């Protein structure tokens, strides 16, 4: 009879942790810093627009103050565009981080499950969702729900779902459990949405660098605590 045990060796752990860290470093240290000074960029664009307006030929009848409003509006548009792009980048990177974790876990399970069955193994690991994976690990006495990092890992699951699908149950659940992730206008929007009989909050999700790094720590902690051997109960 095939052994029901799954072995997570040092090599597996090193690969999972190093792959995750490479993804995290590439985003946090290479991509995100591009947006560190978006306020300064917007002000520079405003100055450029102002200088362009002031350098145009004039018959002397122009009032410079007429350009203040349009230039300020232009600067705000530049800032909001950069801010939106930064938010999209953080959201997509957080979703990518979750799917990398899921892929690495599924790769390990597919490889090991070829050697034997463990509990009620999902018929197709490729289609297994978070709850399926959590149940499978629990059947091997690895209860991630009791781990200190579980809240952040589960929050990341919801974030990834919202980034991918927008409105829906995951978005509602995320707002109910993690309202701090939503922007300043979120409470007002929530009141309007509830009055209309539906909750629409996906567009107000605002993640920061610290959120991404918090999620990264939860995943690294998961791999660090992953048992060397999983055995059927």
C-alpha positions as CSV (number, residue, x, y, z in Angstrom):
1,X,0.0,0.0,0.0
2,X,1.2,3.5,-0.8
3,X,2.3,5.6,2.1
4,X,-0.3,8.3,3.1
5,X,2.4,10.6,4.3
6,X,3.4,13.9,2.5
7,X,6.9,15.0,3.0
8,X,7.8,18.7,2.9
9,X,11.6,18.6,2.8
10,X,14.2,21.4,3.3
11,X,14.4,21.8,-0.5
12,X,10.6,22.4,-0.7
13,X,10.7,24.9,2.0
14,X,13.6,26.8,0.6
15,X,12.1,26.9,-2.9
16,X,8.7,28.2,-1.5
17,X,10.3,30.9,0.7
18,X,12.9,32.1,-1.9
19,X,10.3,32.2,-4.7
20,X,8.0,34.2,-2.5
21,X,10.7,36.6,-1.4
22,X,11.8,37.2,-4.9
23,X,8.3,38.2,-5.9
24,X,8.0,40.5,-2.8
25,X,11.4,42.2,-3.3
26,X,10.7,42.8,-7.0
27,X,7.5,44.6,-6.2
28,X,8.4,46.4,-3.0
29,X,11.9,47.5,-4.0
30,X,11.7,47.8,-7.8
31,X,8.2,48.6,-8.9
32,X,6.5,50.4,-6.0
33,X,9.2,53.0,-5.4
34,X,8.4,54.5,-8.8
35,X,5.3,56.0,-7.1
36,X,7.1,57.3,-3.9
37,X,6.9,60.9,-5.0
38,X,3.7,61.3,-6.9
39,X,2.8,64.5,-5.2
40,X,6.1,66.0,-6.4
41,X,5.5,64.7,-9.9
42,X,2.1,66.3,-10.0
43,X,3.5,69.7,-8.8
44,X,6.2,69.5,-11.4
45,X,3.6,68.9,-14.1
46,X,1.7,71.9,-12.7
47,X,4.7,74.1,-12.9
48,X,5.4,72.9,-16.5
49,X,1.8,73.7,-17.5
50,X,2.1,77.1,-15.8
51,X,5.4,77.9,-17.5
52,X,4.0,76.9,-20.9
53,X,0.9,79.1,-20.4
54,X,3.0,82.1,-19.3
55,X,5.4,81.7,-22.2
56,X,2.7,81.9,-24.9
57,X,2.5,85.1,-27.0
58,X,0.1,87.7,-25.5
59,X,-1.3,91.0,-26.6
60,X,-1.3,92.1,-23.0
61,X,-5.0,91.6,-22.3
62,X,-4.5,88.2,-20.7
63,X,-4.9,87.9,-16.9
64,X,-2.4,85.3,-15.4
65,X,-4.9,84.6,-12.7
66,X,-7.2,83.0,-15.3
67,X,-4.7,80.2,-15.6
68,X,-4.6,79.3,-11.9
69,X,-7.8,77.2,-11.8
70,X,-7.1,75.2,-15.0
71,X,-3.5,74.5,-13.9
72,X,-4.5,73.4,-10.4
73,X,-7.2,71.1,-11.9
74,X,-4.6,69.7,-14.3
75,X,-2.2,69.0,-11.4
76,X,-5.0,67.2,-9.5
77,X,-5.8,65.1,-12.5
78,X,-2.1,64.1,-12.8
79,X,-2.0,63.2,-9.1
80,X,-5.2,61.2,-9.2
81,X,-4.1,59.3,-12.3
82,X,-0.8,58.4,-10.6
83,X,-2.6,57.5,-7.4
84,X,-5.0,55.3,-9.2
85,X,-2.2,53.5,-11.0
86,X,-0.4,52.9,-7.8
87,X,-3.5,51.4,-6.2
88,X,-4.0,49.1,-9.2
89,X,-0.3,48.0,-9.0
90,X,-0.6,47.2,-5.3
91,X,-3.8,45.4,-5.8
92,X,-2.6,43.3,-8.7
93,X,0.6,42.5,-6.9
94,X,-1.3,41.4,-3.8
95,X,-3.5,39.2,-5.9
96,X,-0.4,37.8,-7.6
97,X,1.1,37.1,-4.2
98,X,-1.9,35.1,-3.2
99,X,-2.0,33.1,-6.4
100,X,1.7,32.4,-6.2
101,X,1.1,30.9,-2.7
102,X,-1.8,28.9,-4.0
103,X,0.2,27.6,-7.0
104,X,3.2,26.6,-4.9
105,X,1.0,24.7,-2.4
106,X,-0.9,23.0,-5.2
107,X,2.4,22.0,-6.9
108,X,3.6,20.4,-3.7
109,X,0.3,18.6,-3.1
110,X,0.0,17.3,-6.6
111,X,3.6,15.9,-6.4
112,X,3.1,14.2,-3.1
113,X,-0.4,12.9,-3.6
114,X,0.9,10.8,-6.5
115,X,2.4,8.6,-3.8
116,X,-0.8,8.0,-1.8
117,X,-4.2,9.3,-0.8
118,X,-4.7,11.6,2.1
119,X,-8.1,11.8,3.7
120,X,-10.8,13.2,1.4
121,X,-8.4,14.5,-1.3
122,X,-10.1,16.8,-3.8
123,X,-10.7,15.1,-7.1
124,X,-8.8,17.8,-8.9
125,X,-6.2,19.8,-6.9
126,X,-6.1,22.4,-9.8
127,X,-9.6,23.4,-9.0
128,X,-9.3,23.4,-5.3
129,X,-10.2,26.7,-3.6
130,X,-8.9,28.0,-0.3
131,X,-11.5,26.1,1.8
132,X,-10.6,22.9,0.0
133,X,-6.9,23.4,0.7
134,X,-7.5,24.3,4.3
135,X,-9.6,21.2,4.8
136,X,-7.0,19.0,3.2
137,X,-4.3,20.3,5.4
138,X,-6.5,20.0,8.5
139,X,-7.1,16.3,7.6
140,X,-3.3,15.9,8.0
141,X,-3.4,17.7,11.3
142,X,-2.1,21.0,10.0
143,X,-4.8,23.5,11.2
144,X,-3.8,26.8,9.6
145,X,-6.9,28.5,11.1
146,X,-5.2,28.3,14.5
147,X,-2.0,29.9,13.3
148,X,-1.2,33.6,14.2
149,X,-0.9,34.5,10.5
150,X,-4.2,33.0,9.4
151,X,-6.2,36.3,9.7
152,X,-3.8,38.0,7.3
153,X,-3.7,35.1,4.9
154,X,-7.5,34.9,4.8
155,X,-7.7,38.6,4.3
156,X,-5.3,38.3,1.4
157,X,-7.6,35.6,-0.1
158,X,-10.5,38.1,0.0
159,X,-8.4,40.9,-1.4
160,X,-7.3,38.7,-4.3
161,X,-10.9,37.8,-5.0
162,X,-12.0,41.5,-5.0
163,X,-9.2,42.5,-7.3
164,X,-10.1,39.8,-9.7
165,X,-13.9,39.9,-9.6
166,X,-14.9,43.3,-8.0
167,X,-18.3,43.3,-6.3
168,X,-19.6,40.1,-4.7
169,X,-19.6,38.1,-1.5
170,X,-15.8,38.4,-1.0
171,X,-16.0,42.2,-1.3
172,X,-18.8,42.3,1.3
173,X,-17.0,40.0,3.6
174,X,-13.8,42.0,3.3
175,X,-15.6,45.3,4.1
176,X,-17.3,43.7,7.1
177,X,-14.0,42.3,8.6
178,X,-11.4,44.8,7.3
179,X,-13.0,48.2,6.9
180,X,-9.6,49.9,7.4
181,X,-8.6,48.7,3.9
182,X,-11.2,51.0,2.3
183,X,-10.8,54.7,1.6
184,X,-12.1,57.7,3.4
185,X,-15.2,57.9,1.2
186,X,-16.0,54.3,1.9
187,X,-18.4,54.9,4.9
188,X,-20.4,57.4,2.9
189,X,-20.6,55.0,-0.1
190,X,-21.6,52.1,2.2
191,X,-24.4,54.2,3.6
192,X,-25.6,55.0,0.1
193,X,-25.3,51.4,-1.0
194,X,-27.2,50.0,1.9
195,X,-29.9,52.6,1.3
196,X,-30.1,51.3,-2.2
197,X,-30.3,47.7,-1.0
198,X,-26.9,46.6,-2.2
199,X,-23.3,47.1,-1.0
200,X,-20.9,48.2,-3.7
201,X,-17.4,48.9,-2.3
202,X,-14.8,47.3,-4.6
203,X,-13.8,50.7,-6.1
204,X,-12.9,52.0,-2.6
205,X,-10.4,49.3,-1.7
206,X,-7.1,51.1,-1.0
207,X,-4.1,49.0,-0.1
208,X,-0.8,50.4,1.0
209,X,2.8,49.1,1.0
210,X,2.4,48.0,4.6
211,X,-0.6,45.8,3.7
212,X,1.3,44.1,0.9
213,X,4.3,43.4,3.3
214,X,1.9,42.2,6.0
215,X,0.5,39.7,3.5
216,X,4.0,38.6,2.5
217,X,4.9,37.9,6.1
218,X,1.8,35.8,6.5
219,X,2.8,33.6,3.6
220,X,6.4,33.3,4.7
221,X,5.2,32.3,8.1
222,X,3.0,29.7,6.5
223,X,5.9,28.1,4.7
224,X,8.1,28.4,7.9
225,X,5.5,26.5,9.9
226,X,4.6,24.0,7.3
227,X,5.2,20.5,8.8
228,X,8.0,18.4,7.5
229,X,5.5,15.5,7.4
230,X,1.8,15.5,6.9
231,X,0.0,12.4,8.0
232,X,-3.6,11.3,7.6
233,X,-5.4,11.4,10.9
